[in-house]
């Protein structure tokens, strides 16, 4: 499955990933500084949510592309079923 993110979708996913990257850097820094465990876990949870949301956005784009491709009949039924199974597996990997 190739990922074809359009302008706004791509920016949104990249922003979420950059936010998560910054939050993870913050978690590392907090641990190195010996910060309070609750603060570290709170920051780590925020990073995890940002990664999950980026993943869900990517999967949603894949679903949309799959449905669009299926509407015009350009893909055989078995290809659509294989794509559906792959997308379901990806979705469940984030659950």
N, C-alpha and C positions, 0 to 999 in steps of 0.2 A: 504494500500500500504506500503510494507516494503521498507526501503531505504537500498540499498546495494552499498555503495561507495567503490571503489577500492583504493588502496594505493595513487596514485597521485591525484585522485579526492578528496579523503578524506583530504589529506594535504592541497590542494588548498582551499577547503571550510573552514577548520579549520583556516587557515591563514587569510582568509578574515574576519571570525568572530572575531578572536583575534585582528585584525587591527581595526575593528569597536568597539570592547570593549575598546581598548586603546583610540580611538577617543572620545568615549562617556565619559570616565573618564576625558579626557582633557576638554571636554565641561563643565562638572560639576565643575572642578577646575577653569576654566575661569569665570564661573558665580559667584562662591564663591569669586573670586578675584576682581569682578567688572570690568572685561575686556570689551572692546569695543563690542557693539552689532554686528557690521558687522563681526568681527573676530569670535565671537561665532557662528553666523549663518553659516559662511563659514565652520567651523569645523563640525557643526551639519550636514550640507549637505554632507560632505565627509563621515561621519559615515553612513548616510542614503544610500549613493551609495554603500558602502561596504556591508551593509546588503542586499540591493537589489541584488547585484551580487552573494552573497552567496545563496540567495533564488533561483535565476535563475539557478545557477549551480546545485542545488539540484533537481529542477524541470526538468532540461535537463537530468539529470541522470535517473530520474523516467520515462521520455518519452522514453529514449533509452532502458531501461529495459522492458517497456511495449511493444515497437515495437519488441524487440528481442523475448519476450515471445510469441507475436502474430504470428511471422514468422513460428514457428514450429508447430502451430496449437494446442498448449497445453492448450490454454484457449478458452472457448466457446465465440462466438461473443458477447453475452450479457455481459460477464465479461469484455471483451475488451472495449465495449461501456461504461460500468460503470467506468472503469479505465480512459478512455478518458475524461469523464465528470468530474471526480474528479481532474485530472491533469489540465483541463481547468479552473476549479474553483480556484485551487491553483495559477495558472499563473495569473489569473485576480485579485487575492487578492494582488499581488505585483504591479499591474499596477496603 
